[in-house]
Amino acid sequence: MEILNDSLQKLELSYPCSWSYKLIGYEKEAIQKAIHDVVLAMEYDLVHSHVSKSGKYVSMNLDLVIANEEERNFIYEALKAHQNIKMVL
């Protein structure tokens, strides 16, 4: 299935703003370590979201205040590249 977005508009945000990332990984503790490695001293809220039917995957919601677009993209890319994270939404 392919999702198409016909909109050519760029997302307009006023910074600083609250931002949420949904993180999917294999273990809750591994996801927590990845967040600690990436966001360092930033304040954040981390809430357990879901466990897959088979129990193989865990999802968590990471909420934090982002200062600018560069920070938002950096955190996304760093989490996506972290060995403990399977997927970032």
N, C-alpha and C positions, 0 to 999 in steps of 0.2 A: 504494500500500500504506500502510495506516495502522497504527501501532503503538500499542496501548492499554496503559495502566498502571492497573490497578484498585487499586493500593495507595494508601492515603491517608497512609501513613507518610512522615515527613520523614527525609531522609538524616541519620543521626547520625554525626558525626565528632568525634574528639578532636583539638583543635588545640594546637600546631602539628602539621601532618601533611604527608606527601608527597602531591603531586597531579600528575596527568598531563593534558595537553591534546594532542589530535591536531589539527595544523594542516594545512590544505590550501590551496595557492596555486599560482601559475603558475611561480615560480622559487625555488630554494633561497635565493639571496642576498636576494630580496625578503622572504621569510619571516624570515630572520635579522634584517633591518632592522626589521621589525615587532616582533619580540621585543625587540630593543634599545630601541625607542621605548617599549614598554609596561612591561617589567619593570625597566628602568633598572639599578640597582646590585645587584639580587638575584642570588644565585648560582643557576645552573640548568644542566641538561644538555639538550642538543639532539641528537637522533639522527635521521638520515635514515631514513624508513620505507618509502616506495614511490614509484614513478613510474607514472602511468597508462599503459595499453597504447599510447595514441596519443602519449604524451609531453607532453601538454598540462598535466597537473597533477602536482604533487609533494606528498607528505605527509611531515610530520616530527612527531616526538614531543617535546614539551617537558615536562620533569620538574623540579619545584621544590618547596620547602617553603613551605607556606601558613600564615600566622599565624592567620587567622580566616576566617569565612564571608564577611565583607564584602570582604576581599582576594581571595578565590577568585572571587567574583562580579564584582568590578571587573576583574580580569585577563581573565576570560572575555569580558565585554562590550567591553572595550577592544580585545582581539584581534579579536573578531567585527566591530567597527566599522572596523578598520584597512583602508586601501585595498589593502594587499598580501596580505590574507588572504581567501580565498574562503569558507572554512568552518572552524568550530571544533567539535570533538567532545570 
